[in-house]
Amino acid sequence: MKNSLQKSTHYIQSLQFEDLSCQQFYRVAKLRQDVFIVEQQSIYSDLDGLDQQAMHYLCWSSEQNDAELIGYARTRQSQDLIHFSIERVVFSNLSRGKGLGAALMRLMINDIILKNTGADITLSAQLEAQKFYEKLGFVAKGESYDDGGIEHVTMHFNSQ
């Protein structure tokens, strides 16, 4: 399944794992590694075996063939077909603070809700990003916890 959305200076593409080219997946893995492991100094196994079950959202700097991958996230649906998780939300350092993260999140939320009435959406937010997710309608549930040396909190989307 392919879906794309042109927004001013960026281009968002959604692809199933089997539709990702080797080059696209390499760029996704490199962006995740550069930010989560190197920049944030969090040693963990990013390639967790769950990419094959996910819908991948790639945010490119433009629609051109030589565009830079500037952002990424994935969504996964549980086996009960009601619960969804948004995971690995990441943007390159130079692309942060420009509203791209909110645009990507809104697109993913809309995709999930339009195709799955009554869907329950959760994510694991780094504490420093909690307010960002709250502005998008997520509510923190439970205590914070350590994930790879970084404090996180589970958040649920409030569709009301």
C-alpha positions, 0 to 999 in steps of 0.5 A: 500500500502506498500513500503520500502527502505533499506538504510545502517543502516535504513529502510523506510516504507510507509503505508496508515493509515489503514495499520499502526498497533496500535503499529506503530501509537503509536510510531509515535504519541510519536515521534511527541509529544517528538519533536514537543511538549516537545523538541520544547515547542510548545503547539498545537494539533498534532493529527489533524484528518488528519492522516487518509487521509495521506501516512505515512513514518516511518524511522526505525533504522533497519529492525529488529522487535525491531527497534527504530522509528527514523524519520517520515513524512506524505504526503497528497493529496488534493481533486483536486489530483494535490496538495500534502503537506509534513507534520510532518517531524521529527527525534529523536535528536540522529538521526539528522545530518546523512542524514536521513532527506534528504533520507526520503524527496527524497523518498517522493518527488519521490513517489509523482512525479512518481505517479502524473505527474505535482504534486504541492508539498508544505510544511510548514518549520520551519525557522531554517530548510528552508536551508535544504529544499532549498537544496532539491529544495524547494523555500520559498513563502510569509512571515513567520508566527507563528505556535504553537509559532515557525516561519514557511514559506510556501515552494514549490517544484521546479521540474524543 
